[in-house]
Amino acid sequence: MSTAAKTERLMKLLIMLLVQRHFVAKDKIRSILYPDASTEAFEKMFERDKEELRSLGVPVEVGHMDAYFDDEPGYRIRPDRFALPEIDLAPDEAAIVGLATRVWEHQRLARATTDAVRKLTAAGVDVDLSALDIAQPRLVADEPAFDAFLQALTERSAVEFDYWRSGGTTPATRHVQPWGVTRYAGRWYVLGFDTDRGAERVFRLSRVQGEARLTGKPGAYEIPAGLDISATTRRLAPAPSTERAVVLVRAGSGLPLRAMADSVESDVSGPDSRTAWDRLVLTRSNVGLEDEVLGYGDHVYVEEPATLRDAVVARLRGALA
């Protein structure tokens, strides 16, 4: 099964058990989440998925559907137990659970959440959507390599990937044991142990070129006890700085960029003649500027600095690849 399919199924199971008000019978879980699996395959997948959630600190409870009868057991996740700080998570477990709460708006996980709630409602299950407040979405994880690093963290597997270092002329292959993925200064970073260099390193996900590949066997390493992922990332990541940027913007486009521009020169020559172009001069933090420019598509063209233009081109080439 693919990384994406497994991640989506685990998220659906977590949401299903979290938002309902009572225990959910195993046969209902099977009909909604595992409809195409044989009885034997369902039993194996469900037990594995349930135990994997528990291994990440998710308190999956087992209880009888009817208090007066010894009937088939049901399953649930109580929001109060899921949210309370007394759930003692090891550093690696906290990294996974915390990561899941921060990327709820990631396209694949958002779809899993919506699909699970929709199927529960259609099946007549009484759901409590307020339970989702404990994992309120905040950020978007739109990096192509994000799923691979999430899977690597879950399995404790090493990752091999091609990385475009700032100022480099070609990507270099890196081998890393991921310790965590975190958001810093508007960008996603993976923190881990670089086995080639024998030291901890931090890598910006937007600089990963092509597909990140899991290598070796699961459970190949342990995340250091007491590791503060955010603090270590801040220590290793490049410090934000201010730079001057000159961009061409199609007439009538890029209003947020225009609002922060130091100057605007109208009706200048642009990369095509489909519309008129304006030249904007910006002085601002370089953090997030690359992502912002990419968000405008072909409505914005970077003239300078060359480092920003090269970074945007590299991202576009990586997306095409």
Beta strands, then each sheet from edge to edge (+ up, - down):
strand 1: 24-25
strand 2: 60-64
strand 3: 73-77
strand 4: 158-163
strand 5: 172-184
strand 6: 187-194
strand 7: 199-204
strand 8: 208-215
strand 9: 242-250
strand 10: 263-268
strand 11: 277-285
strand 12: 300-304
sheet 1: 1+ 3- 2+
sheet 2: 7+ 6- 5+ 4- 8+
sheet 3: 10+ 11- 9+ 12-
end
